[in-house]
Amino acid sequence: MNPFQFRAPTIVFANKSAAQLYDLVGGLLGDKVLFVTDSGLRRLGICDAAIGSLDRAGAKVEIFSDVEADPSSRTVLRAVDDGRSAGVTGVVGFGGGSSLDVAKLAALLLGSGEDIDGVWGVGNAKGPRLPLVLVPTTAGTGSEVTPVSIITVGEDEKRGVSSPIILPDIAILDPELTVGLPPAITAATGVDAMVHAIEAYTSKSGNNNPISRTLAREALKLLGANIERAVLDGADLEARGAMLLGSMLAGQAFANSPVAAVHALAYPVGGTFHVPHGLSNSLVLPHVLRFNAPEAAHLYAEIAADAFPEIAEEPSVQSKCVAFIEALASLSSRLGMSTKLRDVGVGERHLAQMAKDAMKQQRLLVNNPRPVTESDALAIYRAAW
């Protein structure tokens, strides 16, 4: 067995736990808190109970609610400016992956005084950071338990910060926060979580480890069994809780055994065409898996029945692998998701540049079971188009 490290924050899982935010984190955050969220959640009042918990405890709360989808580095710096002006002592990220990613970097830059241009990449953040608590409102990104923050730089380039320093102190999972999410968001974030589990299990990272693999398989069991229920009935609290737990487990898996080519090829789709991250992943997922199959069929066969129990009846490794890939493609279709790049505004003329852009994601591509060249990426995009 290879040596490995496994890092994880403290996790709280309970209905209505967001309303007990201060009680759960105690004095960790200090008396001046930067609360990072988006305008939609703020407008709908979904943040109110968590903010009220901090207010009742006497904390002064500075609310930054300008996080957008695919947040920009400008947004991160504005949050940092607000936090610095208020003299904050801790940070709460509340929302989807975008808000959590902004909160991670805000806590880092406020605590360390580092320049944002110096922290991009793997292991470049030095720290320290401010105390950090993350509260997800979607079941997909797993950002509440990962040491990664993805930010848009310039018009459409996605850059990441990957460092254990930005793992939160505490992740609070409240299934009730995800009740009523629209079906399209539920579907896209759910498939995103499944991709995290699949890529973590098959990652070529030297830190791929038994804990990550075990969590990935448990995540696939929860996600595969509940994603359609959650999409069809947004008020199904049991399914919502299972999806939130599965997303977190998948997040822990890939936080320690990093993702690969599906994500690398998804980033140009999201960055250039502003397609939601989960949908970007699902559009390229079956095509990347087919490309990987010559090297990874045995791995896909091992996890196939976790997500889709009926595949256990398939007689061979190869047939299990094929059935797994086809089941994932069929799932996206059944969930009402777009299945072709052309359906989300990608023109055939864009594919070559997207392949070039995907090659910038070497931190991810090195983890893929099969090496990916620019011509390979172009062929995958053509298959997805």
Buried (B, 14 or more C-beta within 10 A) or exposed (E): EEEBEBEBBEBBBBBEBBBBBBEBBEEBBBBBBBBBBBEEBBEEEBBBBBBBBBBEBEBBBBBBBBBBBBBBBEBBBBBBBBBBEBEBBBBBBBBBBBBBBBBBBBBBBBBBEBEBEEBBEEEEBBBEBBBBBBBBBBBBBBBBBBBBBBBBBEEBBBBBBBBEBBBBBBBBBBBBBBBEBEBBBBBBBBBBBBBBBBBBBBBBBEBBBEBBBEBBBBBBBBBBBBBBBBBEBBEBBEBBBBBBBBBBBBBBBBBBBBBBBBBBBBBBBBBBBBBBBBBBBBBBBBBBBBBBBEBBBEBBBBBBBBBBEEBEEBEEBBBBBBBBBBBBBEBBEEBEBBBEBEEBEBEEEBBBEBBEBBBBBEBBBBBBBBEBEEEBBBBBBBBBB
